[in-house]
């Protein structure tokens, strides 16, 4: 499984954006949202009051609209939405092709400094 794969919160199987949906529950007053789930369309929780197809969220404008619509709304249990710092470090490192925990531009291994730099014909 790649770090960029979408994984269903219900069945834990990877999925394509065309087969996925984000669901959540909105309170009647519209000021509170909870129980966000990323799932296959067939696995979507039946109690969800709102849903958005992921294939529509992959465009930058639509994604930003979705995120900005969440601003100002309370979520009584935000922990499932928080990223694990170690997970974020590995995703950042993977996006740069580096190793997790290694500062950008620093040698990845202790033995890397022993290799002489190629001076380009000097």
N, C-alpha and C positions, 0 to 999 in steps of 0.2 A: 504494500500500500504506500503510495506517495504522500508526502506531507501536504500536497495540494488537493488530494481526493476529498470529495464530499462523502461523508459517512452518515447513514441514517441513524438518528437518535433512538429509533424504536428497534430495528432489527440488526444494527451495526454492520450492514453491508454497504459497500461503496455504490455510488449512483452518479448518473449523469445529470447535469442541470435540467435537461428536458424532462426528467423523471422525478424531479424533486419539488418540494413545496415547503415554505416556511409557514407555520401555523402558530397562533397565539390566542389567548383569551383576553378580551377587553371587558372591563366592568361597564355597567349600564350608563354611568355618568361620562364615560369616555376619557377619564383622567388617569386611569390605571390600567396597565397591561402586565400580563404574567404568562408563565408556562409556554415560552417560546420553544418551538420544536422544528428541527430540520429533518424531514422524513421523505420517503417515497410517497408518491401520491396515494398509493394503496395502503400505506402504513399510517397515514395522517390520523392523529387522535380525533375521535368523534366528538369530543366536547369542545373543540376549538371553535371560537366565534369568528375568527378572521383567518385568512390565508392569502398567500402571495406565491405565485409560481416562480421558482428560482430562475427559469429560463428568461423571465422578464427582469430579474434583478442583476443579470450579468452585464448589462449596459451601465456605464458610469452615471449617466443622468438619472436613470431609474433607481439605481442603488442609492445615490445620494438623496433622492426624494424619499425613499423608504426610511433611511436613517434619520433624516430631518423630521419626518412625521413622528418619530419616537421621542424627540426632544420635549422636555417639559412634562412627560407622563411618568408617573410613579411606577416602580416595579418592586413589589414587596419582597421578592427573593431574587436579587440580581446575581448571586454567586454562580449559577450555571452559565451566565453570559461572560463572566470574567475569564481572562486568559491566564493560564499558568505561566509565570515568568520563564521557567525553564523551556517550556514549549515554544514561547515566543522567541527565545534566544536561538533555538534550533531552526525555527522558520526563517529568522533573519539571516542566520549563517548560511542556510541552504540557498537563500535567494542571492547571496553573493558568492556562492561556491566555496565557502570557507568552512572551518570547523567551529562547532558551538563552543562558547567560552573563550575564544581567542579574539583578542582585539583586532579590529580591521587594520591591515597593513603589517601586523606583527607576524613573525614566523610561526607556523602552526606547530612545529615540534622543536624540542630543544636541540636536536641535531641539525636543524635547518641552517643555523648560523655557521656551522662548520664548512658548508659548501661555499666555495669562492664565487663571487659575483663575476659574470662574464663581462669583461671590459670592452668587448666589441672590436677586437683586433689590435689592442695596445700591446 
